[in-house]
Amino acid sequence: MLALILAAQTVANVGPMGLPAIAPLIRQDLGLSLTQAGSFISAYYVGSILMSLPAGWLADRWGILRMMVAGEAVITLGLAAAGWAGPSRP
């Protein structure tokens, strides 16, 4: 069980931990200033901030394991959708 949780967290953190590494490429591609690029990257974490309290309430109500599995599934779907997204501009 511990190995499964570790693997899930590792996969889930590929997105957030990899984003700063490609920030210069994002900045160049979208023509952003340093301030705009910082705001763009920070926006990635807004979902986590907004969902922390509701997720804790759901974990208390339905159990930690169920919510961890559901959370990892949502993250996986989001990262997969981002990977399949087309170009941001024509």
N, C-alpha and C positions, 0 to 999 in steps of 0.2 A: 504494500500500500504506500509506504514511504517513497519507494522508487517511482511509482506512478505519479504521485504528487510532485516529486522533484522534476520528473520529465515534463509534466504539464506546465509547471512554472517556468522551466527553461524555454519551452516553446512559446509561451505567452509573453516572455520578456524579450524575445527577438525583435519585435516591433518597436517597443519603446526605447530599448537600449541601442538599437541600430539607427534610429532616427537622427540623433545628433551627429553620428558619423557621416551621414550623407547630407547634412545641412548645407555644406558649401555647394553641392550639386543642385539641391532644391533652390537655393538662393540664386544661383546662376541661371537655372532653367526658367524660373519665374520672374527674374529681374527684381528681386527684393533687396531692400536695404538691410543692414544688420539688425535694426530694430524690428522691421517687419518679419524677418526670418525668425528672430527670437520669439516674437508673438505667435507666429505660425506653429513653431515647434511646441510652445507652451500650451497652445490650444488642444494639443493631443491629450493632455492630462486633465482637461476640464471634466470629461466624462467620469473619470475615476473620482474626482473631488465631489461631483454631484451625486454619485451613486453609492458612496461609502456608507452613509447612514441608512438608506433604504436596504442596502445589501446586508448590513448587520441585522436589521429587523427581520428580513427574510430568512437569514441563517438561524436566528433564534426561533422563528416560527416553523420552518421546514427542515432544519438540520444543516449543519455545516457541510457535510459531505455532499449532499444534494446541491447546495448552492455553489460549492467549489466546482463541481462537475458542470453545472449549468453556466457558470461564469467562464470557465475555460472553453466551453463550446461556443459561447458568444464571441469571445476573443478570437478563437480559431476561425469562425465564420467571417468576422470583420477583416482579419488579416488576409484571408483567402479572397474576399471581395476586393480588397485594395490591390492585391496582386493581379487580379483579372481586369482591373479598371483600364480603360483606354487612356489615350493621351489627354492631358488637361487642357490643351489648346489645339485647335485645328492646324 
